[in-house]
Amino acid sequence: MAALADTHLASANRELPGLLADDALARAQVEADLTYLVDTGARPVTTMPPLTGGEIRRTGTYAPYRVAIHNARPIAGSLSLDRQGFTLTRHDTNVADFHDEDEVRRVYYPEMARLVAAETGAARVEVFDHNVRVEGAPDRDEDGIRAPVRMVHNDYTAKSGPQRVRDLFDAAEAEALLKTRFAIVNVWRPIAGPVETAPLAFADARSIAPEDRVPLDLVYPERTGEIYNVTYSPEHRWYTFPRMERSEAALIKGYDSLEDGRARFTPHTAFDDPTTPADAPPRQSIEVRTLAFFED
C-alpha cells in the first residue's frame, strides 16, 4: 500500500483549467435520465463476475428519472469534500499506461496517496483498490476492464466503511485505526480526454436524505460487500464537470466516520449527456479508492 502526505500540492492543485472556455462548458445545466432504485421493500443484490470476465447479475427494480445536472465548473473553487462531498482539482500524473497494472500500483498509487493527503489534511492515506472503465466494455472482461456504472449509488455504507478497514488490516491495527476519524475517498480521472461520453454526475451530499439510501448486497466470488443504492427525490441536486481532461481529478467522499453534519456519503453515476457529439470517443477512466486517517 502507498502512504502519507505531500502537502505542497494543495494550493497548486486549485488552479483549474478552462472555466467557461466554450459553449459546452458555459451551459448552466443539462437534463438527463439517471437510473434510481425503486424501493419495493426487497433488499437488492448485485452479483459480480470473477476477474476472468462475465456479466453482472442484479435483483431489484430500477427506473429512469429525468433530472437537471448543473455545470459545477463555475463553482469548483468553492466545493468541499465536507460539504458537497466532491471536488475537482488539477493534477498531473507520471503514469504512461493506465492499462499496465504494475505501473498503476507502482506509480499512481503513491501519487494518489499524496494527493488525497494534501487535499484532505489526512495524516495517513492508504490506496487499496482501483478500476479501469471503458465505455462500451462488458461488465468485466478478462483483463479486468469494466463498463461505466449507470446507476445512482454510493460505494460504501455505514456498515461497510468500517468493515473495509477490518478487511485490509490485521485485527489489532484495524481496531486501533477505527478509534480515530477516517474517510474513504475515491479519485476519478480520465485516462484520455476530454470526456464526452458517459461523464460522471455527483449528488450534493446535503441533498440526499437518510431514507433515500438503501443498502445493497454486493456479492463477489470471494466476499460480500455492501453499497447504497438511492431512491429518487426531487430534492436531489446533481452536478457534473463537463469535458474533464487527463490532467484533472475528481475526489469523491464515499464514507466518513464522523457524524457531525459533514458529508458522509456522496452518490454518483455515469449518465448519457444529450449534448455529446455522435462521433465522440468512448470514455476511458480510472478510479482509485483510498482510506484517509486523521489525527485526533
C-alpha positions in Angstrom: 0.0 0.0 0.0 1.1 3.6 -0.6 1.0 6.1 2.2 1.5 9.6 3.6 1.4 13.2 2.6 2.8 15.8 0.2 1.2 19.0 1.5 2.7 21.4 -1.1 0.2 20.0 -3.6 -2.9 21.6 -2.1 -2.6 25.2 -3.3 -1.2 24.3 -6.8 -4.0 21.9 -7.5 -6.6 24.6 -7.1 -5.8 26.1 -10.5 -8.4 24.5 -12.7 -8.2 24.8 -16.5 -10.7 26.1 -19.0 -13.6 27.5 -16.9 -16.3 28.6 -19.4 -13.9 28.1 -22.2 -16.5 27.3 -24.8 -20.3 26.9 -25.2 -20.2 23.3 -23.9 -18.6 24.5 -20.6 -20.7 27.6 -20.4 -24.1 25.8 -20.3 -25.8 26.1 -16.9 -27.2 22.6 -16.9 -28.4 19.7 -19.0 -31.4 17.4 -18.4 -30.7 13.7 -18.5 -32.2 10.4 -17.2 -30.5 8.9 -14.1 -31.2 5.3 -13.0 -32.5 5.1 -9.5 -33.6 2.2 -7.3 -37.4 1.8 -6.9 -37.8 0.7 -3.3 -40.2 -2.3 -3.2 -39.1 -3.4 0.3 -37.0 -6.2 -1.1 -33.2 -5.9 -0.4 -31.4 -5.6 -3.8 -28.5 -7.9 -4.6 -25.8 -7.4 -7.2 -23.6 -10.4 -8.1 -20.2 -9.6 -9.6 -18.5 -12.0 -12.1 -15.0 -13.3 -11.4 -11.9 -11.4 -12.6 -11.8 -13.7 -15.6 -14.8 -12.0 -17.1 -18.6 -12.2 -17.2 -21.8 -10.3 -16.7 -23.2 -8.6 -13.6 -26.4 -10.1 -12.2 -28.8 -7.8 -10.4 -32.0 -8.1 -8.5 -34.1 -5.1 -7.6 -36.4 -2.7 -9.5 -34.7 0.3 -11.3 -36.2 3.2 -13.3 -35.0 6.3 -15.1 -35.8 9.8 -13.7 -35.2 13.0 -15.6 -33.1 15.4 -13.5 -31.3 18.7 -14.1 -27.5 18.2 -13.9 -25.7 21.5 -13.2 -22.3 22.5 -14.6 -20.1 22.6 -11.5 -17.0 24.2 -13.1 -18.0 27.8 -12.2 -18.2 26.8 -8.5 -15.3 24.3 -8.5 -13.2 26.5 -6.2 -15.8 26.6 -3.5 -16.7 22.9 -3.4 -15.7 20.9 -0.3 -15.5 17.2 0.5 -17.0 18.0 3.9 -20.0 20.0 2.4 -20.9 18.7 -1.1 -18.8 15.6 -0.8 -16.9 16.0 -4.1 -14.3 18.4 -5.5 -12.3 18.9 -8.7 -8.5 19.5 -8.7 -5.8 20.0 -11.3 -3.3 17.1 -11.0 -0.7 15.7 -13.4 0.5 12.1 -13.3 3.6 10.3 -14.4 1.7 7.2 -15.4 2.3 6.4 -19.1 -0.1 3.4 -19.4 -3.1 3.1 -17.2 -3.7 -0.4 -18.5 -0.4 -1.6 -17.0 -1.5 -2.7 -13.6 2.1 -2.9 -12.3 2.7 0.7 -13.3 -0.6 1.9 -11.8 0.3 0.3 -8.5 3.9 1.4 -8.5 3.5 5.0 -9.8 -0.1 6.0 -9.5 -0.9 4.7 -6.0 1.8 6.8 -4.3 0.7 9.8 -6.4 -2.9 9.4 -5.3 -1.9 8.9 -1.6 -0.1 12.2 -1.7 -2.9 13.9 -3.5 -5.6 12.8 -1.0 -3.4 13.6 1.9 -2.8 17.1 0.5 -6.5 17.7 -0.3 -7.9 16.4 3.0 -5.2 17.0 5.6 -5.2 13.3 6.5 -2.2 12.1 8.4 -2.1 8.8 6.7 -3.5 7.6 3.3 -3.7 4.1 2.1 -4.6 3.3 -1.5 -6.2 -0.2 -1.7 -8.1 -0.6 -5.0 -8.6 0.7 -8.5 -10.8 0.1 -11.5 -10.3 1.0 -15.2 -13.5 1.7 -17.0 -14.1 2.0 -20.8 -17.4 2.9 -22.3 -18.7 0.0 -24.4 -16.8 -2.6 -22.5 -18.6 -5.6 -21.0 -19.4 -5.6 -17.3 -15.9 -7.1 -16.7 -13.6 -8.6 -19.3 -10.7 -11.0 -18.9 -8.3 -8.0 -18.4 -10.4 -6.6 -15.6 -11.7 -3.7 -17.6 -15.2 -2.6 -16.6 -18.0 -0.6 -18.1 -19.1 2.7 -16.5 -21.9 2.3 -13.9 -25.1 3.9 -14.9 -26.9 3.6 -11.6 -27.1 6.1 -8.7 -25.0 4.6 -5.9 -22.5 5.2 -3.2 -19.6 2.8 -2.8 -19.9 2.3 0.9 -22.4 2.3 3.7 -22.4 2.9 7.4 -21.7 -0.8 7.9 -19.2 -1.5 5.0 -17.0 1.6 5.6 -15.6 0.3 8.9 -15.6 -3.3 7.6 -13.2 -2.3 4.8 -10.7 -1.3 7.4 -11.1 -4.6 9.1 -10.7 -6.4 5.8 -7.4 -4.6 4.9 -5.5 -4.6 8.2 -4.8 -7.2 10.9 -7.3 -7.2 13.8 -5.2 -5.2 16.3 -4.3 -2.4 13.9 -7.8 -2.2 12.5 -9.3 -1.7 15.9 -6.8 1.0 16.7 -7.4 2.8 13.4 -11.2 2.6 13.9 -10.8 4.6 17.1 -9.9 7.7 15.1 -11.7 9.6 12.3 -11.3 8.1 8.9 -12.8 8.6 5.4 -12.9 6.7 2.2 -12.1 9.0 -0.7 -12.2 7.9 -4.4 -10.2 9.7 -7.0 -11.7 9.6 -10.6 -9.6 10.6 -13.6 -10.0 10.4 -17.4 -7.3 8.2 -19.0 -7.8 10.3 -22.1 -9.8 13.5 -22.6 -11.9 15.4 -22.9 -14.6 13.1 -21.5 -17.7 13.4 -23.7 -19.4 10.0 -23.3 -20.7 8.6 -20.0 -19.4 11.5 -17.8 -19.9 11.4 -14.1 -22.7 13.1 -12.2 -22.3 13.9 -8.5 -25.1 14.4 -6.0 -24.6 17.2 -3.5 -24.4 15.1 -0.3 -26.6 17.6 1.6 -29.5 17.0 -0.8 -29.7 13.2 0.0 -31.9 12.3 2.9 -31.0 9.2 5.0 -34.2 7.5 3.9 -33.1 7.8 0.2 -30.2 5.4 0.8 -31.0 1.7 0.5 -28.3 -1.0 1.3 -27.5 -3.4 -1.5 -25.5 -6.6 -1.1 -22.6 -6.7 -3.5 -21.6 -10.3 -3.9 -18.1 -11.1 -5.2 -16.7 -14.7 -5.6 -14.5 -14.2 -2.5 -16.6 -11.9 -0.3 -19.8 -10.0 0.1 -19.8 -6.2 0.4 -22.4 -3.6 0.9 -23.1 -0.3 -1.0 -26.0 2.1 -1.1 -28.5 2.3 -3.9 -30.5 5.5 -3.9 -34.2 6.1 -4.4 -35.4 9.2 -6.3 -36.4 12.5 -4.7 -37.0 15.9 -6.4 -34.8 17.4 -3.6 -31.6 15.8 -5.1 -29.2 18.3 -6.6 -26.8 17.0 -9.3 -23.6 18.4 -10.8 -21.0 17.4 -13.4 -17.7 18.7 -14.6 -18.1 18.9 -18.4 -15.2 17.7 -20.7 -12.8 16.5 -17.9 -9.2 16.1 -19.1 -6.5 13.7 -18.1 -4.9 16.5 -16.0 -7.9 16.8 -13.8 -9.1 14.6 -10.9 -12.4 14.4 -9.1 -12.4 13.5 -5.4 -15.5 11.8 -4.1 -16.1 11.1 -0.4 -17.8 7.7 -0.1 -17.7 7.4 3.7 -16.8 9.5 6.7 -16.8 8.0 10.3 -17.7 11.4 11.8 -21.5 12.0 12.3 -21.3 15.8 13.0 -23.3 17.1 10.0 -20.5 17.0 7.4 -20.9 15.0 4.2 -20.6 11.2 4.8 -21.9 9.6 1.6 -21.8 11.1 -2.0 -23.9 9.3 -4.5 -22.8 9.4 -8.1 -23.4 7.8 -11.5 -22.4 7.8 -15.1 -25.0 9.3 -17.4 -25.8 9.9 -21.1 -25.2 13.6 -21.8 -27.6 14.8 -24.5 -25.0 17.3 -25.8 -22.5 14.5 -26.5 -21.5 14.6 -30.2 -22.4 11.5 -32.2 -18.7 10.8 -33.1 -17.4 11.3 -29.5 -14.8 8.7 -28.5 -15.7 6.3 -25.7 -14.9 7.4 -22.2 -11.8 5.8 -20.6 -11.2 6.4 -16.9 -9.6 5.1 -13.8 -10.8 5.4 -10.2 -8.8 4.6 -7.1 -10.1 4.1 -3.6 -8.3 5.4 -0.6 -8.5 5.2 3.2 -7.7 8.6 4.8 -6.9 8.5 8.5 -6.9 11.7 10.6 -5.2 12.6 13.8 -7.3 13.4 16.9 
